[in-house]
């Protein structure tokens, strides 16, 4: 049973949609970690690094580089979910198709589901497989999508982890209610929060929603006893988040709340573009930019220091 935000279920019945479990992760918190990616997000950033994680529902991915155009999926599609046009496979993902059968029949695994439904016990069993590697600093990071979009599932995973003395972290947009945020804080050891664009109209344009709730939650978090657990991140998206004005406004906002805030700049990741082909959606750049050079990153670092950041996190 897929879990929607705001639903209440008995713990024994809770399940959730997960689109990846990354083992031995070293960039999603301290130490060696297991990163669990929960599906679903209320935002739609045009540069999203995990576009397969935006929709809560399970989807079919199509890997063109694996497809041999054998037509097996077309012949066995009973409700026009797959067709071939000019020797190209076209998927109609909203069709009431027997996708599980078509994926099974595909000889090259060119068709795959983007996620799997896990019960609470199942995901905890996956986490515990790696527990021997966590030692003193490692642990579990809940990411997404937006982990709060599957709030009850998130809450129970964090609670179980803390009961098992497993270090916990979250990567979140904070696009959730303050009540839900407050409820998970006792179970979190480390909190990574994105703040992308300060101008609300620009935020709506590129992120797909107002930033008011996000900024309110950041203000709440940085004014709380949990503020030293928090690292605020800004992804450097060329010509979208990288203007000096945007960075200045972000830093001024953060420093006005908590002068010792920890702040990190995330270099642009050009690898996300390939994922958009798997779900037949367009990426925000036709000519994909490169990552920023170390020299350019140093310029950004100097800029945020100039605007008042003292605790700059540099990976």
Secondary structure as UniProt FT lines:
FT   TURN            5..6
FT   HELIX           11..13
FT   STRAND          15..25
FT   STRAND          33..38
FT   TURN            46..47
FT   TURN            49..50
FT   HELIX           51..53
FT   STRAND          60..62
FT   TURN            64..66
FT   HELIX           72..76
FT   STRAND          82..85
FT   TURN            86..87
FT   STRAND          88..91
FT   TURN            93..94
FT   HELIX           99..105
FT   TURN            107..108
FT   STRAND          111..113
FT   STRAND          116..119
FT   HELIX           120..128
FT   TURN            129..130
FT   HELIX           131..134
FT   TURN            135..137
FT   STRAND          139..144
FT   HELIX           147..150
FT   HELIX           151..163
FT   TURN            164..165
FT   STRAND          167..172
FT   HELIX           178..184
FT   HELIX           185..187
FT   STRAND          190..194
FT   HELIX           200..207
FT   HELIX           212..222
FT   TURN            225..226
FT   HELIX           227..229
FT   STRAND          230..235
FT   TURN            238..241
FT   HELIX           244..257
FT   TURN            259..260
FT   STRAND          262..266
FT   HELIX           270..272
FT   HELIX           273..278
FT   TURN            279..280
FT   HELIX           294..306
FT   TURN            307..308
FT   STRAND          311..313
//
